[in-house]
Amino acid sequence: MGYRNLQQCVADLERRGMLVRIEAPLDPNLEIGAVQRRCYQRGGPALLFTNPVNCRFPLLGNLFGTLERTRFIFRDTLDDIRRLVELKVDPFSLLKHPLDLLKAPCAAWHLLPTFSSRAPVMECRTTLSRLPQLVSWPKDGGAFITLPQVYTENPSKPGFGSSNLGMYRVQISGNNYEPDRQVGLHYQIHRGIGGHHAEAIARGEPLKVNIFVGGPPAMTLAAVMPLPEGMPELSFAGLLGGQRIPMARMEGQLPVLAEADFCIRGLVHPDRTLPEGPFGDHLGYYSLAHEFPYVQVEEVLHRRDAIWPFTTVGRPPQEDTSFGAFIHELTGPLIPTVVAGVKEVHAVDAAGVHPLLLAIASERYVPYAPRRQPQELLTIANAILGQGQLSLAKYLFVAAQEDAPDLHTHDVASFLGHMLERADWRCHLHFQTATTIDTLDYSGSGLNQGSKLVIAVAGPQLRVLGQQVPAGLEFPAGFGGARVCLPGILAIQGPASRQGRGECDASIETFCNFYGERDRFDGFPLIVICDDCDFTADTLNNFLWVTFTRSNPETDLYGIRSLTRGRHWGCQGALVIDARIKPFHAPPLEDDPEVERRIDSLAVKGGPLEGLV
């Protein structure tokens, strides 16, 4: 049942033709990451780099590169997990399938880890500088661990029951870190480690940290799972892996994942930080250098046959897209049990996940009213924004289930069309200002700071959406060029932004005032001002990425014939989103041309990368 360690997984995938060894010498500095990204885009196999430059450890990439391969890796336990999820959603299902009750305790037994005093990961020791120095993007601040499993326990209540396992970014070289002694620990807001760190600071003591790399694939996935408060990730890893997770006790130290490939042990001292970053991140931009905690490293352990698993992140879709899709398959049915009235929730990967959240929910507050209005939807929207990492959403679009029972959030184009057919911008816009947003989102007023917008729509169709640029459309000075992104959505090219952080832009106000009563956007309730209308409208993913990663609702939303009633803002004409790159935004990710040419040379017929990139 499941894989006990990474070596078993690699051997099985290779035997089944799902993994390819690459023996050509490739550099962990930019080259290996670029190969992995290009192989992912082709839907290619897992890759084992056996001869990395200046490194004795093989690197494993693209392990979860397709949803099909991810399902295959966990094939032995998916039915058990689905059965437990079904019992949570519908306990009466046992009346239909009573034998399932006999199987559930067997799976539940795997929730408890085992403990011993010896472990393969404790066989060898090394240093940080001898680990693979993986650099994914040209402007990264150093080498990073991209699939870390960071293990901590509550200092006040130590033990497995209070543990947290999270995938928090770890920088192992560069910047001002003391070589071989310090690693950066970048954790975003609303992460489980934050509570443990806060408790250690309150006690005036260091926080013990173990950073695992490799081991059972179930541990990697568990580290990114949005689990309910109080459920240890080790328990879920045991459930997903089909066996109890073996841990090794160390006197006076945190337990170590016995089958891990590597373990970095150390301490995070109270109130000590160092600059971490930049790092090319999953929104498609660099997260810049900021002060973050760091781990004072005490030792680096590894098993004799250690393999270094990695991924590279960047503008979606990337390998972590498969993580998200697989997690949704497992947890999607639970969402209605967490927030009453919710049918579906979809964090849109192409928009960077947290910037855009789509939801379908019930609107039952006044079922006898002649016309449905968004009322219960707003209550549900507030509940969604109070749930774990969903609280980091920047734009939340909520539609009423009763208006279109067959509507689904994963059909993004149809969902947006449904919303825009019914949107009344005079009353359907609901802002939260001066609040928290995703740490990686640089569109706001500062690090972790920005705003949110809930668009809740219910009721009958109000308009037919336009599908062609309006004939004879004129533009104010500096603006020009228009393309249809989707029915009802127009991308218009604007001048380069000079907007300051936290400010609105007078040029967009001028754009809106230019039309005034001459509103020429009938059928287009949404206008996106962008730097390149051809690029923005070329694909759905381009539209989603540009619009929702480059705008802050508080400062970047405008309207034609805007109005304010009391403190409620809206507009009678088209809603305008300024989605241009602002001077304070982080730079977008770009490949290194020289590295790309070298990879191309290795991908020719007969070359070591033929058919992979």
C-alpha positions as CSV (number, residue, x, y, z in Angstrom):
1,M,0.0,0.0,0.0
2,G,1.6,3.2,-1.1
3,Y,5.3,4.1,-1.2
4,R,7.4,4.0,2.0
5,N,10.0,6.3,0.5
6,L,11.0,8.2,-2.6
7,Q,13.2,5.4,-3.9
8,Q,10.3,3.0,-4.2
9,C,8.3,5.6,-6.1
10,V,11.1,6.3,-8.5
11,A,11.7,2.6,-9.2
12,D,8.0,1.9,-9.8
13,L,7.6,4.9,-12.1
14,E,10.7,4.0,-14.1
15,R,9.6,0.4,-14.5
16,R,6.2,1.6,-15.9
17,G,7.8,4.1,-18.3
18,M,6.6,7.1,-16.4
19,L,10.1,8.4,-15.5
20,V,13.1,9.1,-17.7
21,R,16.7,9.4,-16.5
22,I,18.7,12.3,-17.9
23,E,22.4,11.5,-17.8
24,A,23.6,14.6,-19.6
25,P,25.4,17.1,-17.3
26,L,23.0,19.9,-16.5
27,D,23.5,22.7,-14.1
28,P,21.1,23.2,-11.2
29,N,21.7,26.9,-11.7
30,L,18.8,27.7,-14.2
31,E,19.3,24.8,-16.6
32,I,17.6,21.9,-14.7
33,G,14.6,24.1,-13.7
34,A,14.1,25.3,-17.2
35,V,14.1,21.7,-18.5
36,Q,11.5,20.7,-15.9
37,R,9.2,23.6,-16.8
38,R,9.4,22.8,-20.5
39,C,8.8,19.1,-19.9
40,Y,5.8,19.9,-17.8
41,Q,4.3,22.1,-20.6
42,R,4.5,19.0,-22.9
43,G,2.8,16.8,-20.3
44,G,6.0,14.8,-20.1
45,P,7.3,12.2,-17.6
46,A,9.0,12.5,-14.3
47,L,12.7,13.4,-14.7
48,L,15.7,12.0,-12.8
49,F,18.8,14.1,-13.4
50,T,21.6,11.7,-12.5
51,N,24.6,13.8,-13.4
52,P,24.0,17.4,-12.1
53,V,26.9,19.8,-12.4
54,N,28.9,20.2,-9.2
55,C,26.5,18.0,-7.2
56,R,26.7,14.4,-6.0
57,F,22.9,14.0,-5.4
58,P,20.5,13.2,-8.3
59,L,17.6,15.6,-8.7
60,L,14.0,14.5,-9.3
61,G,11.7,16.8,-11.1
62,N,8.1,16.8,-12.6
63,L,7.1,14.0,-10.3
64,F,3.6,15.5,-10.0
65,G,3.7,17.0,-13.5
66,T,0.4,15.5,-14.6
67,L,-2.8,14.9,-12.8
68,E,-2.9,11.4,-14.1
69,R,0.5,10.6,-12.7
70,T,-0.4,12.2,-9.3
71,R,-3.5,10.0,-9.2
72,F,-1.3,6.9,-10.1
73,I,1.1,7.6,-7.3
74,F,-1.7,7.6,-4.7
75,R,-3.8,5.0,-6.5
76,D,-3.9,2.5,-3.6
77,T,-5.6,4.9,-1.1
78,L,-7.8,7.2,-3.2
79,D,-10.9,5.0,-2.6
80,D,-10.3,5.0,1.1
81,I,-10.0,8.8,1.2
82,R,-13.1,9.3,-1.0
83,R,-15.0,6.9,1.3
84,L,-14.0,8.9,4.4
85,V,-14.9,12.2,2.6
86,E,-18.3,10.7,1.6
87,L,-19.0,9.7,5.2
88,K,-18.2,13.3,6.3
89,V,-20.5,14.7,3.6
90,D,-23.3,12.1,3.9
91,P,-23.1,9.7,7.0
92,F,-26.4,8.1,5.8
93,S,-24.5,6.7,2.8
94,L,-23.5,3.9,5.2
95,L,-27.1,2.7,5.0
96,K,-26.6,2.1,1.3
97,H,-23.1,0.6,1.7
98,P,-22.7,-0.7,5.2
99,L,-19.5,-2.7,4.4
100,D,-17.7,0.6,3.9
101,L,-17.8,1.0,7.7
102,L,-15.6,-2.0,8.0
103,K,-12.9,-0.5,5.7
104,A,-12.9,3.0,7.3
105,P,-11.1,1.9,10.6
106,C,-8.3,0.3,8.6
107,A,-7.6,3.6,6.8
108,A,-8.0,5.5,10.1
109,W,-5.3,3.4,11.7
110,H,-2.8,5.0,9.3
111,L,-3.5,8.4,10.9
112,L,-1.1,7.6,13.7
113,P,2.7,7.8,13.1
114,T,5.1,5.2,14.4
115,F,8.2,6.1,16.4
116,S,11.6,4.5,16.6
117,S,15.2,5.5,17.5
118,R,16.9,4.7,14.2
119,A,16.2,5.9,10.6
120,P,17.8,5.9,7.1
121,V,17.9,9.7,7.1
122,M,20.2,9.7,10.1
123,E,22.9,7.6,8.3
124,C,24.9,10.4,6.8
125,R,25.8,14.1,7.3
126,T,26.6,16.9,4.9
127,T,26.6,20.7,4.6
128,L,24.2,23.2,3.0
129,S,26.8,24.0,0.3
130,R,26.9,20.4,-0.8
131,L,23.2,20.2,-1.4
132,P,21.9,20.9,-4.9
133,Q,22.1,24.7,-5.5
134,L,18.9,24.9,-7.4
135,V,18.2,28.4,-8.9
136,S,15.0,28.6,-11.0
137,W,15.0,32.1,-12.4
138,P,17.7,34.6,-13.4
139,K,17.0,37.1,-10.7
140,D,16.5,34.7,-7.8
141,G,18.5,35.7,-4.7
142,G,20.2,32.4,-4.3
143,A,19.4,28.7,-4.2
144,F,16.1,27.5,-2.8
145,I,14.5,24.3,-1.6
146,T,11.3,24.2,-3.7
147,L,9.6,21.2,-2.2
148,P,10.4,21.6,1.6
149,Q,8.4,20.0,4.3
150,V,8.9,22.3,7.4
151,Y,8.0,20.5,10.6
152,T,7.3,22.3,13.9
153,E,5.5,21.7,17.1
154,N,3.7,24.0,19.5
155,P,6.4,25.0,22.1
156,S,3.7,25.0,24.9
157,K,2.2,21.6,23.9
158,P,5.0,19.7,22.2
159,G,4.1,16.4,20.5
160,F,2.7,15.0,17.3
161,G,-0.8,16.2,18.1
162,S,0.2,19.9,18.0
163,S,2.5,19.6,15.0
164,N,2.5,21.5,11.7
165,L,3.9,20.4,8.4
166,G,4.0,23.2,5.8
167,M,5.6,23.9,2.5
168,Y,7.3,27.2,3.3
169,R,10.0,28.6,1.0
170,V,13.6,27.9,2.2
171,Q,16.6,29.8,0.8
172,I,19.8,27.9,1.4
173,S,22.4,30.3,-0.1
174,G,22.8,33.9,-1.2
175,N,22.0,37.3,0.4
176,N,23.5,37.8,3.8
177,Y,23.1,34.3,5.1
178,E,26.1,32.8,6.9
179,P,27.3,30.0,4.5
180,D,26.5,26.5,5.8
181,R,24.9,28.0,8.9
182,Q,21.8,29.9,8.1
183,V,18.8,29.4,5.7
184,G,15.9,31.8,5.0
185,L,12.4,30.7,6.1
186,H,9.7,32.6,4.1
187,Y,6.2,31.8,5.4
188,Q,3.2,33.7,4.2
189,I,0.4,35.0,6.4
190,H,-2.2,32.6,7.7
191,R,0.2,29.7,7.8
192,G,0.2,27.1,10.6
193,I,3.9,27.8,11.5
194,G,3.0,31.3,12.4
195,G,1.1,30.2,15.6
196,H,4.1,28.1,16.7
197,H,6.5,31.0,16.0
198,A,4.3,33.5,17.9
199,E,4.2,31.1,20.9
200,A,8.0,30.7,20.9
201,I,8.5,34.5,20.7
202,A,6.0,34.9,23.6
203,R,8.0,32.4,25.7
204,G,11.3,34.1,24.7
205,E,12.8,30.9,23.3
206,P,13.9,29.6,19.9
207,L,11.5,27.6,17.8
208,K,12.8,24.2,16.8
209,V,12.5,23.5,13.1
210,N,13.1,20.4,11.0
211,I,13.1,20.8,7.2
212,F,12.5,17.5,5.4
213,V,13.2,17.0,1.7
214,G,12.0,13.9,-0.1
215,G,10.6,10.8,1.7
216,P,7.2,9.4,1.0
217,P,5.4,11.3,-1.8
218,A,2.4,11.6,0.6
219,M,4.4,13.8,2.9
220,T,5.0,16.3,0.1
221,L,1.4,16.5,-0.8
222,A,0.3,16.7,2.9
223,A,2.6,19.7,3.4
224,V,0.4,21.7,0.9
225,M,-3.0,20.4,2.0
226,P,-5.4,23.0,3.5
227,L,-6.4,20.7,6.4
228,P,-8.9,21.6,9.2
229,E,-7.5,23.2,12.3
230,G,-6.2,20.5,14.7
231,M,-5.6,17.7,12.1
232,P,-1.9,17.0,11.9
233,E,-0.5,16.8,8.4
234,L,1.4,13.6,9.4
235,S,-2.0,12.0,9.9
236,F,-3.2,12.9,6.4
237,A,0.1,11.8,5.0
238,G,-0.4,8.4,6.6
239,L,-3.9,8.2,5.2
240,L,-2.8,9.2,1.7
241,G,0.3,7.0,1.8
242,G,-1.6,3.9,3.0
243,Q,0.7,3.3,6.0
244,R,1.7,5.0,9.2
245,I,4.4,7.6,8.8
246,P,7.7,6.4,10.5
247,M,9.3,9.1,12.7
248,A,12.6,8.8,14.6
249,R,13.0,10.3,18.1
250,M,16.0,12.4,18.9
251,E,16.8,13.2,22.5
252,G,15.7,16.8,23.3
253,Q,14.9,17.4,19.6
254,L,12.0,17.3,17.2
255,P,11.3,13.9,15.7
256,V,12.8,13.3,12.3
257,L,10.9,11.8,9.3
258,A,12.7,8.4,9.2
259,E,12.4,7.8,5.4
260,A,13.2,11.4,4.4
261,D,16.0,11.9,1.9
262,F,17.3,14.9,3.7
263,C,16.7,16.7,7.0
264,I,17.9,20.2,8.0
265,R,17.7,20.7,11.8
266,G,17.9,24.1,13.4
267,L,16.4,26.9,15.5
268,V,14.5,30.1,14.6
269,H,15.5,32.6,17.3
270,P,13.0,35.2,18.5
271,D,12.9,38.5,16.7
272,R,15.8,37.8,14.3
273,T,15.3,38.3,10.6
274,L,17.4,38.6,7.5
275,P,16.5,39.6,3.9
276,E,15.1,36.7,1.9
277,G,14.5,36.6,-1.8
278,P,14.0,37.6,-4.6
279,F,12.3,34.4,-5.8
280,G,10.3,33.7,-9.0
281,D,6.9,32.7,-7.6
282,H,3.7,31.2,-8.7
283,L,1.9,34.4,-9.5
284,G,4.4,34.8,-12.4
285,Y,6.5,37.6,-10.9
286,Y,9.4,37.8,-8.5
287,S,8.5,38.2,-4.9
288,L,11.1,40.7,-3.8
289,A,13.6,40.7,-0.9
290,H,12.0,41.3,2.5
291,E,12.9,40.6,6.1
292,F,11.9,37.1,7.1
293,P,12.9,34.7,9.9
294,Y,15.8,32.4,9.3
295,V,16.9,29.0,10.7
296,Q,20.2,28.7,12.5
297,V,21.3,25.3,11.1
298,E,22.6,22.7,13.6
299,E,23.1,19.8,11.2
300,V,22.1,18.4,7.8
301,L,21.3,14.7,7.6
302,H,20.7,12.5,4.6
303,R,20.2,8.9,3.7
304,R,22.9,7.0,1.7
305,D,20.8,6.8,-1.5
306,A,19.3,10.3,-1.2
307,I,17.4,11.9,-4.1
308,W,16.6,15.6,-4.2
309,P,13.0,16.3,-5.3
310,F,12.3,19.7,-6.7
311,T,9.9,21.8,-8.7
312,T,10.0,25.2,-10.3
313,V,7.1,27.6,-10.0
314,G,6.2,30.5,-12.2
315,R,3.2,31.9,-14.1
316,P,0.5,29.2,-14.1
317,P,0.1,26.6,-15.2
318,Q,3.1,24.8,-13.6
319,E,3.6,21.6,-11.7
320,D,1.9,23.0,-8.7
321,T,-1.3,23.3,-10.8
322,S,-1.5,19.5,-10.6
323,F,-1.2,19.8,-6.8
324,G,-4.2,22.1,-6.8
325,A,-6.3,20.0,-9.1
326,F,-5.6,16.9,-7.1
327,I,-6.4,18.6,-3.8
328,H,-9.7,19.9,-5.3
329,E,-10.6,16.3,-6.3
330,L,-10.1,15.2,-2.7
331,T,-11.5,18.1,-0.8
332,G,-14.1,19.7,-3.1
333,P,-17.0,17.6,-1.8
334,L,-16.3,18.9,1.7
335,I,-16.8,22.6,0.9
336,P,-20.6,22.5,1.4
337,T,-20.0,21.0,4.9
338,V,-17.7,23.8,5.9
339,V,-19.8,26.8,4.6
340,A,-23.5,26.2,4.6
341,G,-25.2,27.1,1.3
342,V,-22.0,26.8,-0.9
343,K,-22.2,24.5,-3.9
344,E,-18.7,25.1,-5.4
345,V,-15.6,27.2,-4.8
346,H,-12.8,27.5,-7.3
347,A,-9.5,29.3,-6.7
348,V,-8.5,30.1,-10.2
349,D,-5.0,28.8,-10.9
350,A,-4.4,30.9,-14.1
351,A,-5.0,34.0,-12.0
352,G,-2.4,33.0,-9.4
353,V,-4.9,31.2,-7.1
354,H,-5.5,33.8,-4.4
355,P,-6.2,36.8,-6.6
356,L,-9.5,35.3,-8.0
357,L,-12.0,33.1,-6.3
358,L,-15.3,31.9,-8.0
359,A,-18.2,30.5,-6.0
360,I,-21.7,29.3,-6.5
361,A,-24.1,29.4,-3.6
362,S,-27.7,29.5,-2.6
363,E,-29.9,32.6,-2.5
364,R,-32.9,31.7,-0.3
365,Y,-33.4,34.6,2.0
366,V,-36.6,35.9,0.4
367,P,-37.8,33.0,-1.8
368,Y,-41.2,34.5,-2.3
369,A,-39.8,37.8,-3.7
370,P,-40.8,38.5,-7.3
371,R,-37.1,39.2,-8.2
372,R,-34.1,37.5,-6.7
373,Q,-31.4,39.8,-5.2
374,P,-27.9,39.0,-3.7
375,Q,-28.6,38.8,0.1
376,E,-27.7,35.3,1.4
377,L,-24.9,35.4,-1.1
378,L,-23.2,38.2,0.8
379,T,-23.5,36.3,4.1
380,I,-21.9,33.3,2.4
381,A,-19.2,35.5,0.8
382,N,-18.2,36.7,4.3
383,A,-18.1,33.1,5.5
384,I,-15.9,32.1,2.6
385,L,-13.5,35.0,3.3
386,G,-13.3,33.7,6.9
387,Q,-12.1,30.2,6.0
388,G,-8.4,29.5,6.2
389,Q,-6.4,30.4,3.1
390,L,-9.6,31.4,1.3
391,S,-9.4,34.5,3.4
392,L,-6.5,35.7,1.2
393,A,-8.8,36.0,-1.9
394,K,-8.6,39.4,-3.5
395,Y,-11.6,39.1,-6.0
396,L,-14.5,36.9,-5.0
397,F,-17.3,36.4,-7.6
398,V,-20.4,34.7,-6.2
399,A,-23.4,33.6,-8.4
400,A,-26.7,32.3,-7.2
401,Q,-27.2,28.5,-7.8
402,E,-30.9,29.0,-8.4
403,D,-30.3,31.2,-11.5
404,A,-28.4,28.5,-13.4
405,P,-28.4,25.0,-11.7
406,D,-26.0,23.7,-14.4
407,L,-23.4,26.4,-13.9
408,H,-19.9,25.4,-12.8
409,T,-17.0,27.5,-11.5
410,H,-14.4,25.5,-13.4
411,D,-16.0,26.6,-16.7
412,V,-14.5,30.0,-16.1
413,A,-15.6,31.6,-19.3
414,S,-19.2,30.6,-18.9
415,F,-19.2,31.6,-15.2
416,L,-17.9,35.1,-16.0
417,G,-20.5,35.4,-18.8
418,H,-23.3,34.5,-16.4
419,M,-22.1,37.1,-13.9
420,L,-21.7,39.8,-16.5
421,E,-25.2,39.2,-18.0
422,R,-26.7,39.9,-14.6
423,A,-24.3,42.4,-13.0
424,D,-25.7,45.8,-11.9
425,W,-22.7,47.8,-11.0
426,R,-24.8,50.3,-9.0
427,C,-25.3,47.7,-6.2
428,H,-23.3,44.5,-6.8
429,L,-19.9,45.7,-5.8
430,H,-18.8,45.3,-2.2
431,F,-15.3,46.4,-1.1
432,Q,-13.1,45.6,1.9
433,T,-10.3,48.2,2.1
434,A,-7.1,48.4,4.2
435,T,-7.1,44.6,4.7
436,T,-4.8,41.6,4.2
437,I,-4.0,40.0,0.9
438,D,-1.5,37.3,-0.3
439,T,2.1,37.9,0.7
440,L,3.1,37.3,-2.9
441,D,0.7,39.8,-4.4
442,Y,2.4,43.1,-5.1
443,S,-0.6,45.0,-6.5
444,G,-1.7,46.3,-3.0
445,S,-0.6,49.1,-0.7
446,G,2.2,47.1,0.9
447,L,3.5,43.7,1.8
448,N,0.4,41.6,2.9
449,Q,-1.7,44.8,2.5
450,G,-4.4,45.6,0.0
451,S,-8.1,45.3,-0.6
452,K,-10.8,42.8,-1.6
453,L,-13.9,43.0,-3.8
454,V,-16.9,40.8,-3.6
455,I,-19.1,40.8,-6.7
456,A,-22.4,39.0,-5.8
457,V,-25.0,38.6,-8.5
458,A,-28.5,37.1,-8.5
459,G,-31.6,37.6,-10.5
460,P,-32.6,37.6,-14.2
461,Q,-30.4,38.4,-17.2
462,L,-30.1,42.2,-17.8
463,R,-28.2,42.4,-21.0
464,V,-26.9,40.5,-24.1
465,L,-23.1,40.5,-24.0
466,G,-21.2,42.0,-27.0
467,Q,-18.8,39.9,-29.0
468,Q,-17.3,42.4,-31.4
469,V,-15.5,45.7,-30.7
470,P,-18.1,48.4,-31.0
471,A,-18.0,50.1,-34.5
472,G,-16.5,53.5,-34.6
473,L,-15.1,53.3,-31.0
474,E,-13.1,56.5,-30.2
475,F,-10.5,56.8,-27.5
476,P,-9.1,59.6,-25.4
477,A,-5.5,60.7,-25.9
478,G,-3.0,58.1,-24.9
479,F,-5.5,55.2,-25.2
480,G,-6.0,53.1,-28.3
481,G,-6.4,49.6,-29.5
482,A,-9.2,47.3,-28.3
483,R,-9.8,43.5,-28.4
484,V,-12.6,41.3,-27.1
485,C,-11.3,39.0,-24.3
486,L,-14.6,37.2,-23.7
487,P,-18.2,38.1,-24.5
488,G,-18.8,41.3,-22.5
489,I,-15.2,42.0,-21.7
490,L,-13.1,44.4,-23.7
491,A,-9.3,45.0,-23.3
492,I,-8.2,48.5,-24.2
493,Q,-4.5,49.5,-24.4
494,G,-3.5,52.4,-22.2
495,P,-0.4,54.6,-21.7
496,A,2.3,53.4,-19.4
497,S,1.2,53.7,-15.7
498,R,2.9,56.3,-13.5
499,Q,0.7,55.5,-10.5
500,G,2.1,55.6,-7.0
501,R,1.5,52.9,-4.4
502,G,-1.9,53.4,-2.7
503,E,-2.9,56.1,-5.3
504,C,-5.5,56.2,-8.0
505,D,-4.6,57.2,-11.5
506,A,-6.0,60.4,-13.0
507,S,-5.5,59.1,-16.6
508,I,-8.1,56.4,-15.9
509,E,-10.5,59.0,-14.5
510,T,-10.0,60.9,-17.7
511,F,-10.7,57.8,-19.7
512,C,-14.0,57.3,-17.9
513,N,-15.0,61.0,-18.1
514,F,-14.3,61.0,-21.9
515,Y,-17.3,58.8,-22.4
516,G,-19.6,60.1,-19.8
517,E,-23.1,60.2,-21.3
518,R,-21.7,59.0,-24.7
519,D,-21.1,55.5,-23.3
520,R,-20.2,53.4,-26.4
521,F,-19.8,50.2,-24.5
522,D,-23.3,48.7,-24.7
523,G,-22.9,44.9,-24.2
524,F,-19.5,45.3,-22.6
525,P,-20.0,45.8,-18.8
526,L,-16.3,45.1,-18.1
527,I,-13.4,47.1,-19.5
528,V,-9.8,46.1,-18.8
529,I,-7.1,48.8,-19.3
530,C,-3.9,47.0,-20.0
531,D,-0.4,47.5,-21.5
532,D,-0.9,45.2,-24.4
533,C,-4.5,44.5,-25.6
534,D,-3.4,41.8,-28.1
535,F,-1.6,39.8,-25.4
536,T,-4.4,40.2,-22.9
537,A,-7.1,39.1,-25.2
538,D,-5.1,36.3,-26.9
539,T,-6.1,33.6,-24.4
540,L,-8.4,33.2,-21.5
541,N,-5.4,32.5,-19.3
542,N,-3.7,35.7,-20.4
543,F,-6.8,37.7,-19.6
544,L,-7.1,36.1,-16.1
545,W,-3.4,36.6,-15.3
546,V,-3.2,40.2,-16.4
547,T,-6.5,41.4,-14.9
548,F,-6.3,39.9,-11.5
549,T,-2.6,39.9,-10.7
550,R,-2.1,43.5,-11.7
551,S,-5.0,45.3,-10.0
552,N,-5.9,46.3,-6.5
553,P,-9.7,46.8,-6.1
554,E,-9.3,49.8,-3.8
555,T,-7.3,51.9,-6.2
556,D,-7.6,50.2,-9.6
557,L,-11.4,50.0,-10.1
558,Y,-13.2,52.9,-11.9
559,G,-16.5,53.3,-13.6
560,I,-18.2,55.2,-16.4
561,R,-20.8,57.4,-14.8
562,S,-19.7,56.5,-11.3
563,L,-21.9,57.3,-8.3
564,T,-21.7,57.1,-4.5
565,R,-24.7,56.6,-2.4
566,G,-23.9,57.0,1.3
567,R,-20.6,55.1,1.4
568,H,-21.5,52.7,-1.4
569,W,-19.7,53.2,-4.7
570,G,-20.9,51.9,-8.0
571,C,-21.3,53.0,-11.6
572,Q,-24.1,53.2,-14.2
573,G,-21.9,52.3,-17.2
574,A,-19.1,49.9,-17.7
575,L,-16.8,48.8,-14.8
576,V,-13.2,49.7,-15.6
577,I,-10.2,47.7,-14.1
578,D,-6.8,49.3,-14.5
579,A,-4.6,46.2,-15.0
580,R,-1.5,47.9,-16.3
581,I,1.9,47.1,-14.7
582,K,2.5,49.8,-12.1
583,P,5.9,51.2,-11.2
584,F,5.8,49.5,-7.8
585,H,4.8,46.1,-9.0
586,A,7.3,43.2,-8.9
587,P,8.9,42.4,-12.3
588,P,7.4,39.4,-14.3
589,L,9.4,36.3,-14.8
590,E,11.4,35.8,-18.0
591,D,13.6,32.9,-19.2
592,D,17.3,33.3,-19.7
593,P,17.8,33.3,-23.5
594,E,21.3,31.7,-23.3
595,V,19.9,28.9,-21.1
596,E,17.0,28.3,-23.5
597,R,19.4,28.1,-26.5
598,R,21.5,25.5,-24.7
599,I,18.4,23.4,-23.9
600,D,17.3,23.7,-27.6
601,S,20.7,22.4,-28.6
602,L,20.2,19.3,-26.4
603,A,16.7,18.7,-27.7
604,V,17.7,18.1,-31.3
605,K,17.2,14.7,-32.9
606,G,19.5,12.2,-31.2
607,G,20.1,14.7,-28.3
608,P,19.7,13.7,-24.6
609,L,16.5,15.8,-24.3
610,E,14.9,14.8,-27.6
611,G,11.1,14.5,-27.1
612,L,11.2,15.8,-23.6
613,V,11.2,19.6,-24.1
